[in-house]
C-alpha cells in the first residue's frame, strides 16, 4: 500500500465492497473495510447472522453465470446457467481468498457513524467505540435490506410479512392450505408466488399489484436470455425495437396468461424474470388482483371492489435506500428513493465520497461495482479528474432525462441502469477525465490529513 495516497474506508463486504477493495489493493491505495457480519457475501449470505439477507432457500440468481462473472475470476465451468445462492456465496468467498482480501476486512464490526469533519475528511465511529479518520469513504452497504411495507387502511388479523423475511414455505409461516396474497410483481414476488402456488402448498394464491409488468423468461431460443445483448454501437432505438419484437414473439401478451396488460413497452422499465411464473399463471395456480384497497380482519378488499378471505399476506414491495451511518440530510435520499448522483457514484460538491452498486442494473448487480471502481481508483491515484460540481449536476439531469438512454427512471426505486450501456458510458467518462487531468497537469493531492490537503482535494 502506498501511504502517500488517500486512505479509504469501505463500508460493507458484499460483492460491491470486496470488489472495490480488490481495485484499491491493485492500485496500492490504503484502505480499511468493515463488515458487520462474520463473513463476506451480504445479501447472498443465506441466514446471514446480521439479519439483513433477503435470501430464501430456493433462490437462484436470475442472471446467467456468464453475465455475473468477475473480470479476473471466472465462474466454475461446471456451474449451471443460473446458479443457486449457495454457489454464488461460495464463489464470493473464493474470490476474496484468491485475491487475499479476507485479512484486510474487519468482520463483526459495524460503522455506526460517518461524518465529515471541518477539514472535509471522514470521521468514522465503529461499533467497538473506536473513532478513525479517513480521506475517502466508500458506501457499499447495499440497498436490498431495509424493507418497504405499504400502509393500507384497516388491519389484517393473519400473518403478514415482507418477502425479505421469507425463507421457505414453512418459515416464517407454514403456508400449507392457506389462502395467500403476494403483493408486488418484481423478481422476488415471482419466485415466491411460483413456489407457494404449488397445489400441495397454497389453497389459493393471488398476486396483487398496482400495475402490470412484462415477465421475461430465463431462456430464449434454448439459451440464457441475457446472453443476447445489443452491441453498444447499435442505435438505441433500433436495438430496443428489435428486442421488443423478439420478446413479444417469444412470450406473447401478458393478458393471455390472465395477467393485466402492462402500461409500458418491454424494457421501458426493469422487467421481472421468471422461468415458472407465466406457466403457473396460465395454469390457473396463480390468480391476479389489483392493488389492495383495505384490510378487513380475515378478509382483503381489492381496488376492483372484490373481497376475498385471506390467511396470509407476503409483501414483495421493495426496499428503501438507507444509510444508517449518515446524519447529514444532504447525504440521504428523499422519501421516494430519489438520490441523484454523478454516474450513480458521486455527489457533486463532496469529492471524497463514493456510492458503489447503488443502482438496479439490467441484467446484474453482482459485478456492477467492479466496473465503477475503475473510475474511483483512477481518481484516487490522480489519473482521473472529474468535471466541476456544476457540470456534474448538468450531466446528472441529462442522464436521468433519458427515458430510453443508458438510464431508466422508476418511481420509488433506485435509478435503473442498462449494464452494458452504463459501462460503455463509464469508460468514456474515465477517458474524458484522464484527458482533463493530463491537460491540466493535475494530480489528486496525497493523503489529505491536513486542512490544506483537504481544501486542495475539495477544490479538485
Buried (B, 14 or more C-beta within 10 A) or exposed (E): EEEEBBBBBBBBBBBBBBBBBBBBBEBBBBBBBBBBBEBBBBBBBBEBEBEBBBBBBBBBBBBBBBBBBBEEBEBEEEBEBBBBBBBBBBBBBEBBEEBEBBEBBBBBBBBBEBBBEEBBBBBBBBEEEEEBEBBBBBBBBBBBBBBBBEEBEEEBEBBBBBBBBBBBBEEEBEBEEBBBBBBBBBBBBBBBBBBBBEEEBBEBBBBBBBEBBBBBBBBBEEEBBBBEBBEBEEEBEEBBEEBBEBBEEEBEEBEEBBBBEBEEBBBBBBBBBBBBBBBBBEEEBBBBBBBBBBBBEEBBBBEEEEEBEBBBBBBBBBBEBBBEBBEEEEBEBEEEBBBBBBBBBBBBEBBBBBBBBBBBBBBBBBBBBBBBBBBBBBBBBBBBBBBBBEEBBBBBEEBBEEEBBBBBBBEEBBBBBBBBBBBBBBBEBBEBBBEBBEEEEBEBBBBBBEEEBBBBBBEB
